[in-house]
Amino acid sequence: MSKNRSLFSGVADRVQREEQNEATVQNERSNPFNSNLSRITNPRAPGQPEASIHKATIERHILIDPSRCRPWVHHNRAYELLDEQRCADLIAGFRTVGRQQRPAIVRTLQGDSRFGSNGQTHDFEIISGARRHWTVSWFQARHETNTAGEPFLFLAIVRDDLDTLAAFELSDAENRGQQDISDYERALEYRWALDHLYEGNVSRMAQAIQMDRSHLSRLIDLTEMPPDVVAAYPSILDIRVHHWRQLGRFFSDPKNQQAAMRIIECARSIVQLRAVASLKAPETGAQTIERLMTAALAKKQETRHSQILQTIQAEATGKLAVRVKRTTHGITLDLPYASGATKDEIYAALRQVIDNHFQY
């Protein structure tokens, strides 16, 4: 009888251990912070630029107050342009689920790198996950909690093993498919990476990040757009690769110098319209490129001895207030009487003409 009792006792112990193990596995699977990270890759180990892409070994997950984090200086998003519209999908998702499900990727800041120019101190820099960070910060600024009454926190994976090259490639791999990152944001990021990480070798960079070389070149070429033209757009988010493919030819060929000048003057005129909130300013990137191309392809309005450099419209009527011409002797101005412009507008226009066109 004692033998049977001993036998059944051993079986019971084994069954109890198996039940405990199963409960542990189920608990791990149901843990909201044990996210599926199988799609997150580590492009290369630090110091191994020729290594093949492989799965990352996750070190640790942490829940952080978002105020302790700042975006990596080479993050591919313009963080200051994030808003409720660009993060609407995340806001809705966080509210539905009650938390951030997909972790961001951060590195620990050390020493003086923790201190920002604005006097703030941060403990982590965000390699990937700027929109998630903005969304959590937005919830906290509004003092909004989840359905359990808990504050939203920033879920992140700490990857202190990433050097600058690996951080760039991981960030690019994470965000390549995101449609809300503009061409111009990517172009600025890729230009920096080409110059500082790939020694100016486009082919090497294209192979490393697994992108078509011609497409990469077109993106990087976008950074050659003149600042005046960039400023003419409602936002850098509205600038597209094909815009510079249309405009760039006028700046690369000396024979098109006059067309390039008309584009610059048109861009400056658009900036002026935006400055006074004029309804005549183009509202979208598509409207902006259309107006710039119209200026580039416009028939020459200059005579043999004169050339129109700039036109300025009256704020109230939109009519021509000042026409600036270059002649063989200098610059002349036309001031139509019926423009409806005020004296203050004319004075401001004259000052602008002097600043823009006089060399001495």
Beta strands, then each sheet from edge to edge (+ up, - down):
strand 1: 41-42
strand 2: 54-55
strand 3: 61-64
strand 4: 69-71
strand 5: 104-108
strand 6: 124-128
strand 7: 154-158
strand 8: 306-313
strand 9: 320-327
strand 10: 331-334
sheet 1: 1+ 2-
sheet 2: 3+ 7- 5- 6+ 4+
sheet 3: 8+ 9- 10+
end
